[in-house]
Amino acid sequence: MTKAISAVAVAALAAATLLAGPAGAAEYTMAIAHILPEDRVNNEVHPSLLHFESLVETATNGAIDVQIFGGGQLGTEVETGQQAQAGQLLQATVISSGAMSSFYPSYQIVTAPFLFPNYRVARAYFDGPWHAEFMKGTVEAAGLRFLGTFDDGGGFVAFTNNVRPIRTMEDIQGLKIRVEENPAHVATMQALGASATPLPWGEVLTALGTGLADGQFNAPGVSKSFKLWEVNDYTTLSGHVYNSQSWLVSEAWFQSLPEEYQRAIVLAAREAIRIGHGIAALQAIDGWAVSCEEFEECYVLPADERRRMAEVARPAWRQWITQDFGIDAGLVDGLLTEVVRIEDEIAAEDMALYGE
């Protein structure tokens, strides 16, 4: 299978090179892969990359030819990550938190349950210096440089299920919940009393339709895109996970560029990420509004119940990530401390500017 996909990737990239124009029209090619549809309105990644393409090609006077390959046409996230490591056919990729474990296991700390209280704190963290410094580890671990974080499908997740509305932690107990093939999510669901069922996304609709799984969780935009109300009756906006996708570029390729081209890429990527935040917010808001129209019942988990769940799920997750997965406890505590610091800083600044 891998060989077949690689052959497709080679053919696609070769065709793109021919279509790009005559030889010598660009000094460098930056091919970027992602698994979301090549659609300008139903996800945040593709339109953001289109904006990045325009910025980079303009800033370098066409010296860098940016080519975007969506829809998984160049392979799975792990496969495109491996291709980007080489930096020859593919120079960059966007991969989810689960796939990041294959390249940078420490990224699992970001799967902490109930990590962020709101969007502003989440985005201040992902766009901030602590995360940027933490992500420098991808260069040594995988030969990949971090360019930014997209809010995968809108970030905060919602449960959907067929058995009962989830209003309290007790309502989760006994449910068969599909999770990504990610042990962090398994640990969290088991702590909350659910039976975790790891499945690839391609099998989810069938699993929900046949009862192999009672429910799942994903950003509300996913519920809208895949019409999950056709296989599930209830949805609860819980926000217990913040889904993210990391944008990575080959370090070897990046270092081969002149300094002014490196600067063009970094600055354009940072603007594209900010553009992506806005698009992701729209996906989340619209996805939840449609969910409340289409599901039999929708419910927003209140803050006190989120805290109650966090008090159960966080210790179980922490035990798993430090003892079973082997992540240094100091790194975990550093992340949690930074998130609290950001939350306090934002609240203090808001009150100083608007509350006094």
Beta strands, then each sheet from edge to edge (+ up, - down):
strand 1: 28-33
strand 2: 64-69
strand 3: 92-96
strand 4: 144-161
strand 5: 176-179
strand 6: 195-198
strand 7: 215-218
strand 8: 234-250
strand 9: 297-300
sheet 1: 2+ 1+ 3+ 8- 4+ 7- 5- 6-
sheet 2: 2+ 1+ 3+ 8- 9-
end
